[in-house]
Amino acid sequence: MPLRVTFVAAARSAPLLAERFEDDRPLDQAGWDEVQRVAGDLLPLAAAELRYCSPTPRSRATGEALGYAPLVQLALRDCDMGRWRGLTLGEAMAREPEAVDAWLADPRATPHDGESLLAFISRVGGWLDTRPAEDGGRIVAVAEPAVIRAALVYALKAPPSTYWNIDVRPLSMSTVTGRAGRWNLRLDGGSPQSSRS
């Protein structure tokens, strides 16, 4: 029986254009309201045998609000953005346009003195590959959208540039099934309840 890992994207803590690299801000009122609106649909995932979350305040708060009581996983932290930490993409571009262009073009680049995109994808994929799968089972992980994008690129064995083409919305679900080194993306048309079968 394959392992099933469902990622739930953390609720938003700021408008999209105000999102910052390695954002440590807690959920704002709009984020809490968003969680309350979808809680009924996402609550069934609390039955997963293992429940995890990224270490960010909004991932932890989203997991707690959904009743998951998740364990924090450091491997699910956002990409280390070095000196760009806390900046928006626009702010980084205004300060260091050539460096941002290099970072966007080369998955091995670290112009910010942080973690490369390739290293980030590998770290998140390493976490995915080390989930216990002896008897199959279900796992739920609340994480930042960037972490989920990295997990999907890794699971699909897609080129790192694919990362920039994946849109992960707040409180959306993405499920992969399989085992270490052999993952499949599962697209469910229904609610989380229908993905329990």
N, C-alpha and C positions, 0 to 999 in steps of 0.2 A: 504494500500500500504506500503510495507516494506521500511525501510530506507536503502540507499545504501552508504557505506563508502568505498571510494577507497583511499588506501595508495599508495603514490609514494615515492620510496626510493630516498633520496638525492643523488646527483652526488658525485662521489669520490673526495677526496682532497689529497689522498696519495695512493701509492700501497698497496695492501691488507696486506702484511706482515708488513707494517709500520703504520697500523692503530692503534690509541691510544685510551685508555679508556677516555670517555668524551672529544673527540677531538674537540677543538674549532678553528681549522684552517679553513680559508676561502677556497673557491674553488680555485684550481690552474688552470693553462691554460688548462691542459688535461680535467679537470672537466667541464670547460666552453665549450670546444669543444664538449664534450660528450652531454651536454645539447642541444647545437645547432643541433647536428645530429638527436636527437629524438624529438625535439620540435614540429614538425609537427604532430607526432603521439599522443603526450600528451596534446597539446593545447586544444582539445575539452573538456577536463576535467575542463577548466576554466569556463564552463557554469554551474558548480555545484552551488547550492544555497548557500552553505557555504564552505569556503576555509580556511584551517588552515595549520600551520607548526610547527615543533619543534623549540625551541629557538636557535639552533646552527647556526652559520654563513652559513654553507653550505646548510642547509635546507631552511633558509630564502632566500639565493641567488638562489637556484634551483627554489623555488616557484615564485620568482619575475621574473626570466628569462623565465619561462613558461607562464607568464602573469596571474598568479593566484591572485596576490595581497593578499597573505594569512595573516590571523591573527595569531600571535604567541600564542601558548598554552603551558604554563609551565608544564602541566601534561604530555605533549609529550616529555619532556626532557629525555635524556639518563639516564641509571641507574647511581645512585650516587656511584662512585667507591672509595670514601674515599681517603686513602693515595695512592692508585694506580692510581689516576687521572693523565692523561698525559703519562702514561707508556704503552708500548706495552705488550701483553700477555707474550711474551718471556722475557721482562725485569722484569715483576712482578714475573715470574717463577724463574728467576735467583736470585732474592732477597729473595723470600719467597716461596720456592717450596711446603712445606706442607700446607701453607695457601691457595695457588692457588688450590691445589688438593682438599682441604676441600670445597672451594667455588664451584668448578666444580661438586663435588659429592653431595652436600647438598643444596637444593634450599632455605633453611632458614639461611644458614651460612652468616656471615658478618665479615670474618677475616680481611677485609680491612677497617673496621670501617665505612662502607658506608651502602648502601641499599642491602638487600637480593634480590636474583632473584625472589622469591615469592612476595615480597613487590613491586618490579618493575612491574611484570606482573599484579598484582592487581591494581596498580596505573593507568597503561595504560588502563586496562579493565574498571576501574571506569570512565575514560574519555569517553570511547566508549559507556558505558551504559547511560551516561547523555547527549548524543546528542539529540537535539529536533527531535521528530518523529511524531508529531501530524498528519500531512498530508502526511507522507512519504517524500521523497526528496533525493537529492544527495549531498554528502559531499566529498570533496577531502582534503587529509592531506599529506603534504610532511614531511617526518620524516626520522630519522636515521634508518638504517637497524635493529639495536637492538630493537628499539621501535616497528617496524612492526612485528618482530618476537614475541615480547611480546603480541601484539594485537592478532596475529593469535593463539597463545597458549590459550589465554583467550577466544577468540571467539569459538574455537573448544572444550573448556573444556578439553583440553589435559593435561596430567601430565606435571609439570614444566620441567622435563628432556627433553621433546620434543623440547624445546627452542633450544637446541644444535644441533638439526637435521634439522632445517629450514635454508635454504640458501636464503637470500634476496640480489639480485644483485642491484648495483646502477641503478637508473632510471627505475626499474621494478615496475609493478603495482600489488597490491593485493587488492581484493574487498571482503568485507563481507556485507551481507544483513540481515535484520531482525529488531530487537528491543532489548531493554535492557534484558539481560539474555537469549535471543534466537537468536543467530547469526549463519549464514551459510557462508561457504567459497564459493565464486563464481569464477569459472574458465571460463574465456572467451578465445576462440581460436583466436579472431580477435583483431582489434585495439581498442583504447578507444572509437571510434565512435560507434562500435557495442555494447558496454556495456551501451549505453545511452537508449536503449529500455527497 
